[in-house]
Structures are given as C-alpha cells and as structure tokens.
Amino acid sequence: MYWFYDPLFLIISIPALLLGLWAQFRVQSAFRKYSRVRAATGVTGAQAARRILDANGLESVAVERVGGMLTDHYDPSHKTLRLSDNVFATPSLAAVGVAAHEAGHALQDKLHYGPLRLRSAMVPAVSFGSWLGPIIFMVGFFMAGAFGDTIALVGLVLFGLTAVFALVTLPVEFDASRRAKQQLASTGLLSAPEIQVVDKVLDAAALTYVAAAVQAIVTLLYYVSLLARSRD
C-alpha cells in the first residue's frame, strides 16, 4: 500500500503501534499474575457475576461460558454475559475482577447508560466502515478531479466512524470498571485490599482501549493529511 512508503505514516503510526503492543503486554501480564491469586471468598468469575447481577435485579441476564482467553463480553442484544474459560470457573482476583467489569456493562444496560447505547447502535456501521472505508478512500485518492475528492471523503467519513467508536468506548469501559469495584465492595465479594489488586487488572485493560483510540485517531488524521497534501 502507498502509505507504507510514506515517512509521515511511519513517524506517526509507530508510536501508536508501540503503545498498543505495550497495552496488550500489560493486560496479559496483569491477568496472568493475578490469576494465580485466589479470592479469599473462593468465588469464581461466574459466581461473582451472578451475585452482582442478582443483587441488582438482573436475574434474567444469563451467564455463559465462551472459548478463548480474555474474550469476556456482555451482549446487550441477548442480555447475556459471556465469560472466557480462564474467568468462568476460576476463583482468582483477576477472574472476579473481569467478571465484575462485564457485569458492570449489564448494569449500564439496565440503566440505559447513554454511551453504551450509542456504542451498541454504532456496531453495524463500524463493522462496515472499518474495512471498507480505507478501500473507498484509496480509490478516490487515486482518482482525479472533484469526483475523486468526493469518493475519498466518503471513505474518510466511513473510517472516521471507527475513531468515534473508539472514543465512545472509553467512557463505557471506565464506567463499567467503576461500577465493578463498587459492586465488589457492596456485595462483600472482595475485601478492600483485594479490590486494589483488581484495580490494577482493570487499569491495564483500560489502557488497551486508550491505545485503540489513539491508533484510530492517528490513522484518521493521516488520511486527512494525505488527502490535503495530494490536492495542494
């Protein structure tokens, strides 16, 4: 691709890429470390999630097991909380923290938390625009005239949804972690020192969302600069 040979792209993308790699290393390292620390109550991730959900009147939300590592997520369309193999049946501080975080998303859904609703509504468009946007942009970029500019702008807007989605994700994830720690304390699932450990796991996970937002914004700005330079 053209941008792989552009020094500006390398200058602005490499720091964002390194941030993303560091964020992934941190979250995996923190999860592995605290997966070996057993919760004093002996509850598993699934049990912790179930207790938080039930304590907040969400008995109808199912807790299911899903394959993979750190594939945990809450599905608002099916009102289902899915926990990965290393979280579902593991009585560790890392597992309980991750499960509580996902339960936090279920609480957001119950309360019609605005950013979560916006993020959920954006998923179809982002799934479409994240891969098609750059293709349309490059088609327009290499075309001459006003029509080419219009095509490139369409691609730019489509990809821009990815950056907006990444920004909307930040308050959703930060708020879910906040709710998780509150629930862990109020339900008595973890002690105050244990919640401090969970905080380290959730902070590391939050960094991955920050890195994703930075990468999306940097790429979008590069596309904007590329189009501006080509039309000068």
Secondary structure as UniProt FT lines:
FT   HELIX           2..5
FT   HELIX           7..34
FT   TURN            35..36
FT   TURN            40..41
FT   HELIX           45..55
FT   TURN            56..57
FT   TURN            59..60
FT   STRAND          62..66
FT   STRAND          73..75
FT   TURN            76..79
FT   STRAND          80..84
FT   HELIX           85..88
FT   HELIX           93..110
FT   TURN            111..112
FT   HELIX           114..141
FT   HELIX           145..186
FT   TURN            187..188
FT   HELIX           192..230
//
